[in-house]
Amino acid sequence: MLTGPRHLCMLSNHELRGQLGLGNRVSGFLPFLRLESFRKSGRLSVVMTTTCMSPLVKKGDMCEVRYLSLPLGEGDLFLFLRGQTFILHRFRGRRLGKTFLHQGDLDILPDDSHCNDIVIGRVVTISRGNCVLELDHYWFKVLSRISVRITRLESVLMKAVASFKTGVLKRVLIFVHRMWNTIIWFLYWQLCGGAMKK
C-alpha cells in the first residue's frame, strides 16, 4: 500500500538517498547536501526559478524555508521535494488519507501530492531586491485563505464549463483568476513589502 508524503524529519539519510534515487550515483547529490545542511540549521534559502507563484513569488526571488514547527495551514506556502526537484506551492488542504492538495498561484486547478513527495518546510520570508516580505503577517494569512477559497470556487466553475463546446468561458475564468492573483499580491507587496527594508 502506498503511503502519503512524508516530512523530511521522518526520513533517515539512507531513506532520503533512496527517495532521491541516488544509489551510487552523484546526479542527485546537491539536493541531498542541501537537505543535510537544512537538517542541521533548520533554515534553507531557495531561489525561485519558475513563475508558477507569480506575482507573489517571482522568478529570482529568494525564499527562506524553515522546519515545520506547526502543521501547514490553508494558504501557507511550502517547499517539497519530488524526485530531485524542489517545488514551492500553496497548501490547499488535506484529502482523506495522507495526501494533500497544493497549487501554484497561476494554476487554476490544484495538484494532488504524490506518495514519494517529501515535505521540506514552510516559507517564512520572500526577498526581492532590498525588500523582505514576512509571511507570518496577519494580513498575509487572511489573504491566503481568501485566495484559496476563491480558487476552490474557480475550480468548481472550471469543471462546470469544461463540458461546453467553446473554450471562451474557460479562457475568461483563467483571465479572471490571474488578474485576481496579480492585483491582490501586487498590492500586498506594495503595502507590506515596501515597509520592510533590509
Salt bridges, closest charged atoms under 4 A:
GLU15 OE2 - ARG6 NH1 3.80
GLU36 OE2 - ARG39 NE 3.31
ASP61 OD2 - ARG128 NH2 2.77
GLU64 OE2 - ARG43 NH1 3.25
GLU64 OE2 - ARG66 NE 3.05
GLU74 OE1 - ARG149 NH2 3.29
GLU74 OE2 - ARG152 NH2 2.48
ASP76 OD1 - LYS141 NZ 3.60
ASP105 OD2 - ARG90 NH2 2.84
ASP112 OD1 - ARG95 NE 3.35
ASP117 OD2 - ARG82 NH2 2.82
ASP136 OD1 - ARG122 NH1 2.88
GLU154 OE1 - HIS177 ND1 2.49
